[in-house]
Amino acid sequence: MKIERIPLRGRREDVTLTTYVLDDSAELLDGAARPAVLILPGGGYLSCSDREGEPIAMAFASLGYHAFVLRYSVYGESDWSKPIEPRERSQYPRPLVDVGLAMREIRERAGEWRVDVDRVAVCGFSAGGHNAAMYATNWDKPVITDAVGEGLRPAALIAAYAVTDYVDVVERAGEMADRERTMRLAIATAYLGTSAPSQEALIAASPALIADESTPPSFLWSTAGDTLVPARHSMRLAARLADLGVPYELHVYEQGRHGLSLATQATAGSHGDLEPRPADWLRQAASWLEARFALDVPALSHWER
């Protein structure tokens, strides 16, 4: 496996693409290009979670995919010579453009890494799921194409307990407990740059409201027990895709709090992150991806028949 950490914004050390590129041999794909998954950890645009980075990459690598982890612009991480104001670090469209930069890097080095650029999925968790869904709904829009050139359409979107409707985030904040309300408004401020965003800004930041026919097939999952990002966010995006005729699959598991990641011991920060039924999401997503990303396995040699 080739692991490399690549800065995407010049001297900035906070926006990076880490590769988990699988080695090849005549016994495997014999030089053929593999599909890939670009992973966006969550963290509320305040940080990028380690629990939703490398462990997810290794899980997809074990299934035969090249994996890439993007650490995109967030409010609380900075290490470069000319810092910008913290409020501006995570503000739209910077995190979204970072996804475009990552996709461009993958496309430009696809030959070296043996990546099939027609089979690259974006997979995000929580705020990373929002960022992934924003890319899936904006990949061909000027916000991306003006910044990075021709947009690269993801072949699929995987969004885990993702924010999809910022109108809902702001309008329903008053219904939440103090801790969740404070966190949701902090996340909204980090991304939109203000605690009082315009309705136009809220809509522009809401994949469930702006998805169109160019949005790729999507696998969405959440839990009914999530009090920070209610399952209705995944359900609203699914409803929008259904209206558009875009293929999708939706899983809402009854139990489980926010931020489960793999929901197994591999990513558990405490016992509450262990949930056997939501942990099935990876198997379900893998099966769903296989239908679109089936490996082009070489024909058997004479002695193998």
Summary of the structure (lengths in Angstrom):
residues: 305
radius of gyration: 18.7
end to end distance: 29.1
largest distance: 68.5
contacts: 1068
relative contact order: 0.13
helix: 40%
strand: 17%
